[in-house]
Amino acid sequence: MHRSLTETRPPLEPAITEAAALTVDRVADDLPLEEYMRCWQLSYTVLAEAAAAEIREPALVLHAVTRMREAFDLMARKVADAFAVAARDAAAADSRQDAEVIEALWTGRGWTFAEPDAVPSAPLVTHLHLGPAPGEDAAAHRDRSIARHRKVRQVRAQLRRDFADVWLMDLRARTGRIVSWSHREGLGDAEAAARTLRTLREVTGAEGTTASEPAHGLGDVPRAARVSAAALETGLRLGRTGVPLTMDDLALDHHLGHGSLALPSLLERSRPALSRPELRETVRSFIDHNLDRRATARALHVHPNTVDNRLARVAQLTGLDAHRTRDLLTLAVAALAGDAPEASGAEEAGSRAL
């Protein structure tokens, strides 16, 4: 409204887009539409009174207020429409209908859709992990509940805003399940997903991590769900948080860290060294940086000699030399199997790895 006084063609469209985006946040805050529009009207009134007091000449005041009113009316209509759309989406989330459909698809029970043509033929299945947001550790149960509720609403709003191809979405305080239309767009676009995860951290204060897997039709959703869940678990276990993941990115990590009858033996051989965080971190980084001691040192912010000394210490404690192929593979399995390399049996080790 202020720029409408000084510019022949004020940038209304960008302003409307930004205002509509902020409207979604107000819905997430449970602000009623009536109160929201009252705030908009009040903002116009305050600005118009300030402009009149500054300009003082009646003819110019009338011209200015008219220009401001035109901008205000256009924006008010747009934000009211955006509020209605966001409110309907929030109501759908509260009804838990998406959650029921996703549960049926995830478990292979299937679902009868009223409009079969409005169903994606090749959906993208995504698991989401959400870290805690400010307020979730409050002493009072009510304050913790409000913080969780607000976070979920904000995350839902941001995902709907950024990804028009989202079809179904079930969000909880720590987890989320999403089905999208496209394999390559939206959450299937790694760069776009990474931008949204950064935005979510700024908006909610919570770190989000996603793992996605394409499905070849609705009948393939259970497999895709298992794969994306396993990819997310592997990424979280290795500390790869705040980024979009796929099983293609983590296939070797998942395979090496998967439970087996031999895993307890491999863990036991490596335990004397890899139970020490600095040695475990060095082995992981050495593997990630293609056995390059200098690149490993840069990643760990230490001198290359420190890397050599740590690897020598690993060999001293375990008899496993990271420069010998089979020894390196043994260390890799233990380094990728979890953060507590202790096993009392294959079943326990396998469950922990999974």
Secondary structure as UniProt FT lines:
FT   HELIX           3..5
FT   HELIX           12..28
FT   TURN            29..30
FT   HELIX           33..55
FT   HELIX           58..95
FT   HELIX           97..106
FT   TURN            107..108
FT   HELIX           116..118
FT   STRAND          124..130
FT   TURN            134..137
FT   HELIX           141..162
FT   TURN            164..165
FT   STRAND          166..171
FT   STRAND          175..180
FT   HELIX           186..188
FT   HELIX           190..204
FT   STRAND          208..214
FT   HELIX           218..220
FT   HELIX           221..237
FT   TURN            238..239
FT   STRAND          244..246
FT   HELIX           247..256
FT   TURN            261..262
FT   HELIX           263..274
FT   HELIX           277..288
FT   TURN            289..291
FT   HELIX           293..300
FT   HELIX           304..318
FT   TURN            322..323
FT   HELIX           325..336
FT   HELIX           346..353
//
